[in-house]
Amino acid sequence: MKTKPLNLFDPFPELETDRLRLRKLLQDDLHDVYNYASNPEVSQYMLWDTHQSIQDTQQFFNIAFEKYKKGELAPFAIEYKSTGRVIGTIDFVWWERENATAELGYVLTPSYWGQGLIPEAAQKLAAFGFQHMNLFRIEARCYADNAKSIRVMEKLGMSREGVMRGRLQVKGSRRDVTLYALLRSEWEKIDSPN
């Protein structure tokens, strides 16, 4: 008799670090997310457009809620534990099970930039990916001029694999994209240093 494969996202996991709780988005988080999604300083480095209204953010929530309901890969809210506020999201934006590879994506409210919060959240999510999703490789990409995101990837121990010139046509312009990756064997050395 065949057993049904384990669905890692039903129920949706909750992960914790010293300062953060990674959990599914809740309707009560709508205004927290709109706060950063409507900020052009944030959206300039994203594939999505600046949210012009709370309805834009609600549309994002509706997509996430549908994925939670189906037990699919979906965004984790980044909750700052000391305030209970959502300050960003982090997720694997795609997962190729057959290649044991996923791509990490993240966004954070500007007032929390430079405090090491995305590396903290990303380390926890990477551990989940390698330990529970059986990943061999985690990738991350950003526009080649996004120095802050590049710094995050380097803090995670990711290796720069190159620049894909003219890779994306976004918001009316052609963008170069820098690709970073972390292999399971590299993560194991970082996670369990001798």
Buried (B, 14 or more C-beta within 10 A) or exposed (E): EEEEEEEBBEEBBEBEBEBBBBBBBEEEBBEBBBBBBBBEEBBEBBEEEBBEEBEBBBEBBEEBBEBBEEEBBBBBBBBBEEEEBBBBBBBBBEBEEEEBBBBBBBBBBEEBBEEEBBBBBBBBBBEBBBEEBEBEBBBBBBBBEBEEBBEBBEBBBBEEEEEBEEBBEBEEEEBEBBBBBBBBEBBEEEBEEE
